[in-house]
Amino acid sequence: MTKSIKKIVKDTAEAKRWLIVGAYQAGATEKHVARIAGLSRTAVRNIILNYKRTGKPCIPKKIPNKGDFLYYF
């Protein structure tokens, strides 16, 4: 893909995440927002939770759980 196509895809994905946040703030349920956006309810829930945490509907980075640390000997 060329850079311009990648930018369009990225902008479209970001616009969809803002649509999800806006619909949720307007009172739509997660289930209804998922139907509108064509995503799973889990994906919608993660976008909304990340928006509540950070103020941006970006895709959350994976944060290791407390028990996921590797010990090297």
C-alpha positions as CSV (number, residue, x, y, z in Angstrom):
1,M,0.0,0.0,0.0
2,T,1.1,3.5,-0.6
3,K,1.4,6.1,2.1
4,S,-1.7,7.9,1.0
5,I,-3.8,4.8,1.1
6,K,-2.5,3.9,4.6
7,K,-3.4,7.4,5.8
8,I,-6.9,7.1,4.4
9,V,-7.3,3.7,6.2
10,K,-6.0,5.1,9.4
11,D,-8.2,8.2,9.2
12,T,-11.2,6.0,8.5
13,A,-10.5,3.8,11.5
14,E,-10.1,6.8,13.7
15,A,-13.4,8.3,12.4
16,K,-15.2,5.1,13.2
17,R,-13.8,5.1,16.7
18,W,-15.1,8.7,17.2
19,L,-18.5,7.6,15.8
20,I,-18.6,4.9,18.4
21,V,-17.8,7.3,21.2
22,G,-20.4,9.8,19.9
23,A,-23.1,7.3,19.6
24,Y,-22.5,5.9,23.1
25,Q,-22.5,9.4,24.6
26,A,-25.7,10.1,22.8
27,G,-27.3,7.3,24.7
28,A,-27.0,4.3,22.4
29,T,-26.2,0.9,24.1
30,E,-23.0,-0.9,23.4
31,K,-25.0,-3.6,21.5
32,H,-26.6,-1.0,19.3
33,V,-23.3,0.8,18.7
34,A,-21.7,-2.5,17.7
35,R,-24.5,-3.1,15.2
36,I,-24.1,0.4,13.7
37,A,-20.3,0.2,13.5
38,G,-20.2,-3.5,12.3
39,L,-17.9,-4.5,15.2
40,S,-18.1,-6.9,18.1
41,R,-19.5,-5.7,21.4
42,T,-16.1,-6.4,22.9
43,A,-14.3,-4.2,20.5
44,V,-16.9,-1.4,21.1
45,R,-16.5,-1.8,24.9
46,N,-12.7,-1.6,24.6
47,I,-12.9,1.6,22.6
48,I,-15.3,3.2,25.0
49,L,-13.3,2.1,28.1
50,N,-10.1,3.4,26.5
51,Y,-11.9,6.7,25.8
52,K,-13.0,7.0,29.4
53,R,-9.4,6.3,30.6
54,T,-7.5,8.5,28.2
55,G,-9.9,10.9,26.6
56,K,-9.0,9.5,23.1
57,P,-10.6,6.6,21.4
58,C,-7.3,5.1,20.3
59,I,-6.6,1.4,20.3
60,P,-5.2,0.5,23.7
61,K,-1.7,-0.8,24.0
62,K,-1.3,-4.2,25.6
63,I,-0.4,-3.8,29.2
64,P,1.0,-6.9,30.9
65,N,-0.9,-8.3,33.8
66,K,0.7,-8.6,37.2
67,G,1.4,-12.3,36.7
68,D,2.8,-12.0,33.2
69,F,6.4,-11.0,34.2
70,L,9.2,-13.2,32.9
71,Y,12.0,-14.1,35.3
72,Y,15.4,-14.8,33.8
73,F,18.0,-16.8,35.8
